[in-house]
Amino acid sequence: MHFPDDENGQLLAEIADAGVDLTSMQTIDFYILFEQKPEAEKFAKAIASDELVPSTELTKCPDTGVWEVITRVKMVPDHTLLSQTEQYLESIANGHNGYGDGWGLMVEE
């Protein structure tokens, strides 16, 4: 399988090399970071009404003190779709002084 030469492409290649089926639905975690808890809470509330994002979780990083909203989206991990979803979530986060910190996929053993 060939992937574009960018961060998302490299991560997809690593996931494929690990044996994950990239043609089936997966739960993708998108990470959005905030300096202030009220801004993270406003973003989480705003995104919770979006049909795209059925699940969110607000946590605080014990090392950095940064607030993190993890948004979980069920999708087929396609490069274009991942990039578009990432940009969409970041565009909403920017209005709440947040910024994207990538995505990940937890593989069930």
DOVEX-262592 format. One line per 2 residues: number of its first residue (from 1); their letters; for each residue x, y, z of N, C-alpha, C, O. Coordinates in Angstrom, 1 decimal, m for minus. Each point is the difference from the previous one (the first is absolute). Layout:
# DOVEX-262592
NUM	a	X/Y/Z/X/Y/Z/X/Y/Z/X/Y/Z ~ ...
# end
This chain:
# DOVEX-262592
1	mh	0.8/m1.2/0.0/m0.8/1.2/0.0/0.9/1.2/0.0/1.0/0.1/0.7 ~ m1.4/0.9/m1.5/0.8/1.3/m0.1/m0.7/1.1/0.7/m1.2/0.2/m0.1
3	fp	2.0/0.6/0.9/m0.6/1.1/0.7/0.8/1.3/m0.3/1.1/0.0/m0.4 ~ m1.8/1.2/0.4/0.7/1.2/m0.3/1.1/0.3/1.0/0.0/m0.6/1.1
5	dd	1.0/1.4/m1.6/1.2/0.2/0.8/m0.3/1.3/0.9/0.5/1.0/m0.2 ~ m1.3/m1.3/1.3/m0.2/1.0/1.0/m0.2/m0.7/1.4/0.1/m1.2/0.0
7	en	m0.4/2.0/1.0/m0.1/m0.6/1.3/m1.1/m1.1/0.1/0.2/m1.1/0.5 ~ m1.4/1.5/m1.1/m1.1/m1.0/0.0/0.4/m1.2/m0.8/m0.4/m1.2/0.4
9	gq	1.0/1.4/m1.5/0.4/m1.2/m0.8/1.0/m0.9/0.7/m0.1/m1.2/m0.1 ~ 1.1/1.8/0.8/1.0/m0.8/0.7/m0.7/m0.8/1.1/0.3/m1.1/0.2
11	ll	m1.2/1.8/0.5/m0.7/m0.7/1.1/m0.9/m1.2/m0.5/0.0/m1.0/0.6 ~ m0.7/1.3/m1.7/m0.8/m1.1/m0.6/0.9/m1.2/m0.5/m0.4/m1.1/0.2
13	ae	1.6/1.5/m0.7/0.9/m1.1/m0.5/0.4/m0.8/1.2/0.1/m1.3/m0.1 ~ 0.3/1.9/1.2/0.4/m0.7/1.2/m1.2/m0.9/0.6/0.3/m1.1/0.4
15	ia	m1.5/1.6/m0.5/m1.1/m0.7/0.5/m0.3/m1.2/m0.9/m0.3/m1.1/0.5 ~ 0.4/1.3/m1.8/m0.2/m1.1/m1.0/1.1/m1.1/0.2/m0.3/m1.2/0.0
17	da	1.6/1.7/0.3/1.1/m1.0/0.2/m0.2/m0.8/1.3/0.5/m1.1/0.1 ~ m1.3/1.7/0.8/m0.3/m0.7/1.3/m1.1/m1.1/m0.2/m0.3/m0.7/0.9
19	gv	m0.3/0.7/m2.1/m1.0/m1.0/m0.3/m1.4/0.4/0.1/m0.9/m0.8/0.0 ~ 0.7/2.1/0.2/m1.4/0.5/0.2/m0.7/0.1/m1.4/0.6/0.5/m1.0
21	dl	m1.8/m0.9/0.9/m0.8/0.0/m1.2/m0.5/1.4/m0.2/m1.0/0.4/0.7 ~ 1.6/0.3/m1.6/m0.4/1.4/m0.3/m1.2/0.1/m0.9/m0.4/1.1/m0.4
23	ts	m0.3/m2.2/0.1/m1.2/0.0/m0.9/m1.2/m0.2/0.9/m1.1/0.1/m0.6 ~ 1.3/m0.3/1.9/m1.2/m0.1/0.8/m0.2/1.1/1.0/1.0/0.8/0.2
25	mq	m2.2/m0.6/0.4/m0.2/1.1/0.9/0.9/m0.2/1.2/0.2/m1.1/0.6 ~ 0.3/2.3/m0.1/0.9/0.0/1.1/m0.5/1.2/0.9/m0.6/1.0/m0.6
27	ti	0.9/m1.0/1.8/m0.2/1.2/0.9/1.3/0.8/0.0/1.0/m0.4/0.5 ~ m1.1/1.6/m1.0/1.1/0.9/m0.1/m0.1/1.1/1.1/m1.1/0.6/0.2
29	df	2.1/m0.4/0.6/0.1/1.0/1.0/0.7/1.2/m0.6/1.2/m0.1/m0.4 ~ m1.9/1.3/0.4/0.6/1.3/m0.4/0.3/0.8/1.3/m0.9/0.1/0.9
31	yi	2.1/0.4/m0.8/0.4/0.7/1.2/0.0/1.5/m0.2/0.7/0.5/m0.9 ~ m1.5/0.2/1.7/0.0/1.5/0.0/0.4/0.5/1.3/m0.5/m0.4/1.0
33	lf	1.5/1.4/m1.0/0.6/0.5/1.2/m0.5/1.4/0.3/m0.2/0.8/m0.9 ~ 0.2/m0.5/2.2/m0.4/1.3/0.5/0.8/0.4/1.2/0.3/m0.8/0.8
35	eq	0.0/2.1/m0.7/0.7/0.5/1.2/m0.9/0.2/1.2/0.4/m0.2/1.1 ~ m1.7/0.5/m1.4/m0.9/0.3/1.1/m1.2/m1.0/0.0/m0.5/m0.3/m1.1
37	kp	0.2/m0.1/2.3/m1.1/m1.0/0.1/m1.4/0.5/m0.6/m0.7/m0.7/m0.7 ~ 0.3/2.0/1.0/m1.3/0.5/m0.5/0.0/m0.1/m1.5/m1.1/m0.3/m0.6
39	ea	2.2/0.6/m0.1/0.0/m0.1/m1.5/m0.2/m1.4/m0.4/m0.7/m0.3/m1.0 ~ 1.4/m0.6/1.7/m0.1/m1.4/m0.4/m1.5/m0.5/0.2/m0.5/m0.8/m0.8
41	ek	m0.1/1.2/1.9/m1.4/m0.3/0.3/m0.9/0.5/m1.0/m1.0/m0.7/m0.5 ~ 1.2/2.0/0.0/m0.9/0.6/m1.0/0.2/m0.8/m1.3/m1.0/m0.2/m0.7
43	fa	2.2/m0.2/0.3/0.2/m0.7/m1.2/m0.7/m1.4/0.1/m0.7/m0.4/m0.9 ~ 0.9/m0.3/2.0/m0.6/m1.3/0.2/m1.5/0.1/m0.1/m0.7/m0.9/m0.6
45	ka	0.1/2.0/1.2/m1.5/0.1/m0.1/m0.4/0.3/m1.4/m1.0/m0.5/m0.5 ~ 1.8/1.4/m0.2/m0.4/0.3/m1.4/0.1/m1.2/m0.9/m0.8/m0.2/m0.9
47	ia	1.8/m0.6/1.1/0.2/m1.2/m0.9/m0.9/m1.1/0.3/m0.3/m0.9/m0.8 ~ m0.2/0.8/2.1/m0.9/m1.1/0.4/m1.3/0.0/m0.8/m0.6/m1.0/m0.1
49	sd	0.2/2.2/m0.4/m1.2/0.0/m0.8/0.2/m0.4/m1.5/m1.0/0.0/m0.7 ~ 2.2/m0.2/0.3/0.4/m0.4/m1.3/m0.2/m1.5/m0.2/0.5/m0.8/0.7
51	el	m1.2/0.4/m1.8/m0.3/m1.4/m0.2/1.3/m0.7/m0.4/0.1/m1.2/0.2 ~ 0.9/1.9/m0.7/1.3/m0.6/m0.3/0.7/m0.6/1.2/0.7/m1.0/m0.1
53	vp	m0.9/1.7/1.2/0.8/m0.4/1.2/m0.9/m0.5/1.1/m0.5/0.8/0.8 ~ 0.3/m2.1/m0.7/m0.9/m0.6/1.0/0.5/0.0/1.4/m0.7/m0.2/0.9
55	st	2.0/0.4/m0.8/0.6/m0.2/1.3/1.2/1.0/0.2/0.8/0.1/m0.8 ~ m0.8/0.5/2.0/1.1/0.9/0.4/0.4/m0.3/1.4/m0.8/m0.5/0.8
57	el	2.1/0.8/m0.5/0.5/m0.2/1.4/0.9/1.2/0.3/0.9/0.3/m0.8 ~ m1.1/0.3/1.9/0.9/1.1/0.5/0.9/m0.5/1.1/m0.4/m0.5/1.0
59	tk	1.7/0.7/m1.3/1.0/m0.4/1.0/1.1/1.1/0.2/0.1/0.9/m0.9 ~ 0.6/m1.0/1.9/1.1/1.0/0.2/1.3/m0.8/0.1/0.1/m1.0/0.7
61	cp	0.9/1.4/m1.5/1.3/m0.7/m0.1/0.7/0.3/1.3/0.3/1.2/0.4 ~ 0.1/m2.2/0.4/0.7/0.2/1.3/1.4/0.6/m0.2/0.5/0.6/0.9
63	dt	0.1/m0.8/m2.0/1.3/0.5/m0.2/0.1/1.4/m0.5/0.8/0.8/0.5 ~ m1.7/m0.4/m1.4/0.0/1.3/m0.5/m1.1/1.0/0.5/0.2/1.2/m0.1
65	gv	m1.2/m1.8/0.7/m1.1/0.9/0.5/m1.0/0.4/m1.1/m0.9/0.8/0.2 ~ 1.2/m1.2/m1.4/m0.9/0.4/m1.2/m1.2/m0.9/0.0/0.0/m1.2/0.4
67	we	m1.2/1.8/m0.7/m1.2/m0.7/m0.1/m0.2/m0.6/m1.3/0.4/0.6/m1.1 ~ m0.8/m1.8/1.0/m0.2/m0.8/m1.2/m1.4/m0.5/m0.2/m0.5/m0.6/0.9
69	vi	m0.1/0.9/m2.0/m1.3/m0.6/m0.4/0.3/m1.1/m1.0/0.5/0.3/m1.1 ~ m0.8/m1.5/1.4/0.1/m1.1/m0.9/m1.3/m0.2/m0.7/m1.0/m0.3/0.7
71	tr	0.9/0.4/m2.0/m1.2/m0.2/m0.7/0.1/m1.3/m0.8/1.0/m0.2/m0.7 ~ m1.9/m0.7/0.9/0.0/m1.3/m0.6/m1.0/m0.1/m1.2/m1.2/0.3/0.2
73	vk	1.8/m0.6/m1.3/m0.8/m0.1/m1.3/0.1/m1.4/m0.6/1.2/m0.5/m0.1 ~ m2.3/m0.2/m0.2/0.1/m1.3/m0.6/0.0/0.2/m1.5/m0.9/0.6/m0.6
75	mv	2.0/m1.1/m0.1/0.1/0.2/m1.4/1.0/m1.0/m0.6/0.7/m0.7/0.7 ~ m0.7/0.6/m2.0/1.0/m0.8/m0.7/1.2/1.0/m0.1/m0.1/1.1/m0.5
77	pd	1.3/m1.5/1.0/1.1/0.9/0.1/0.7/0.3/m1.4/1.0/m0.6/m0.3 ~ m1.7/1.4/m0.4/0.5/0.4/m1.4/0.7/1.3/0.2/m0.4/0.9/0.8
79	ht	1.5/m0.7/m1.5/0.9/1.1/0.1/m0.8/1.3/m0.2/0.1/0.9/0.9 ~ m0.9/m0.8/m1.9/m0.7/1.3/m0.3/m1.0/0.3/1.0/m0.2/1.1/0.5
81	ll	m0.6/m2.1/m0.1/m1.0/0.1/1.0/0.6/0.4/1.4/m0.6/0.9/0.7 ~ 1.7/m1.5/m0.3/0.6/0.3/1.2/0.5/1.5/0.0/m0.2/0.7/1.0
83	sq	0.8/m0.3/m2.1/0.5/1.4/m0.1/m1.1/1.0/0.1/0.1/1.0/0.6 ~ m1.2/m1.3/m1.3/m1.2/0.9/0.0/m0.6/0.1/1.4/m0.4/1.0/0.4
85	te	0.3/m2.2/0.2/m0.6/0.0/1.4/0.9/0.8/1.0/m0.5/0.8/0.8 ~ 1.8/m1.0/m1.0/0.9/0.7/0.9/m0.1/1.5/m0.2/0.0/0.8/0.9
87	qy	m0.1/m0.3/m2.2/m0.1/1.4/m0.3/m1.4/0.5/0.5/0.0/1.2/0.5 ~ m1.0/m1.9/m0.6/m1.3/0.4/0.4/0.0/0.2/1.5/m0.5/1.1/0.5
89	le	1.0/m2.1/0.3/0.0/0.2/1.5/0.9/1.1/0.4/m0.3/0.8/0.9 ~ 1.4/m0.6/m1.6/0.9/1.1/0.3/m0.6/1.3/m0.3/0.2/1.0/0.8
91	si	m1.0/m0.9/m1.8/m0.7/1.3/m0.3/m1.0/0.4/1.1/m0.1/1.2/0.3 ~ m0.5/m2.2/0.3/m0.9/0.3/1.1/0.8/0.3/1.2/m0.3/1.0/0.8
93	an	1.4/m1.7/m0.5/0.8/0.2/1.1/0.7/1.4/0.0/0.1/0.6/1.1 ~ 0.3/m0.1/m2.3/0.6/1.3/m0.1/m0.9/1.1/0.6/0.5/1.0/0.5
95	gh	m1.8/m1.2/m0.7/m0.9/1.0/0.6/m0.1/0.0/1.5/m0.6/0.9/0.6 ~ 1.2/m1.9/0.0/0.0/m0.1/1.5/1.4/0.0/0.5/0.3/m0.5/1.1
97	ng	0.6/1.0/m1.9/1.5/0.1/0.4/0.6/m1.4/0.2/0.9/m0.2/0.8 ~ m1.3/m0.7/m1.6/0.5/m1.4/0.1/0.8/m0.3/m1.3/m0.1/0.8/m1.0
99	yg	0.8/m1.9/1.0/0.8/m0.4/m1.2/0.1/m1.5/0.0/0.0/m0.7/1.0 ~ 0.1/0.2/m2.2/0.1/m1.4/m0.2/1.3/m0.6/0.3/1.1/0.7/m0.1
101	dg	m1.1/m1.9/0.6/1.3/m0.7/0.4/0.0/m1.4/m0.6/0.6/m0.9/0.6 ~ m1.2/0.8/m1.8/0.1/m1.3/m0.7/m1.2/m1.0/0.4/m1.0/0.4/0.5
103	wg	1.3/m1.6/m0.9/m1.1/m1.0/0.1/0.7/m1.4/0.3/1.2/m0.1/m0.2 ~ m1.9/m0.8/0.7/0.5/m1.3/0.2/m1.1/m1.1/m0.1/m1.2/0.4/0.0
105	lm	1.6/m1.6/0.0/m0.9/m1.1/m0.2/0.4/m1.1/1.0/1.1/m0.5/0.0 ~ m2.0/0.1/0.9/0.2/m1.0/0.9/m0.4/m1.4/m0.6/m1.2/m0.1/m0.4
107	ve	2.1/m0.8/0.3/m0.3/m1.3/m0.6/m0.4/m0.9/1.2/0.8/m0.2/0.9 ~ m1.9/m0.5/m1.1/m0.4/m1.0/1.0/0.7/m1.3/m0.3/0.0/m0.4/m1.2
109	e	0.5/m0.1/2.2/0.8/m1.3/m0.2/m0.9/m1.2/0.1/0.4/m1.1/m0.1
# end
